[in-house]
Amino acid sequence: MKSLTVTVQQEHGLHCREAARVVKAAQSHESRITIHCKGCPEADACSILELLMLGAVQGTCLEIEAGGIDEDAAIQSMADIFEQGGGI
């Protein structure tokens, strides 16, 4: 299992458009990807509703975990979204 910690940088937090980008990337991998936010239940990265329910605002730290056959690629794609994707 691989993990990555990111901080939400965008002023409006993890909103619908950005959550949709995360879901699209997660669905392209076989690994199970979950996102954890302190004080919240974990969210399946393939579920836009679960991602939005995290309520991740600017400055929120998220831990992303991937486990499975392509976990390295899955973590890298999540890193790319959060680091290059408009500063989610």
C-alpha positions, 0 to 999 in steps of 0.5 A, a space after each residue: 500500500 502506498 500513501 501520499 499527503 497533500 494539502 488543498 490549496 485552491 480557494 474554494 477547496 475540493 469542489 465538484 469540478 476538481 472532485 470529478 477530476 479525481 474520480 476520473 483518474 481513480 477510475 482509470 486504475 485497478 487499485 483501490 484509492 481512498 482519501 482520508 481527512 482528519 475527523 471524517 470517514 474515508 472516501 472512495 476516490 471513485 465516488 464524487 459524493 464521498 469526496 464532496 462529503 469530506 468538506 475539504 476546504 483550503 488548507 485541509 490536509 488529505 491522506 491518499 492511499 492506494 493499494 493494488 496492482 498499479 498502486 504506484 501509478 495510482 498514487 502518481 496520478 493523484 499527486 499530479 492532480 493535486 500538485 498540477 491541477 490548479 492547486 486543489 
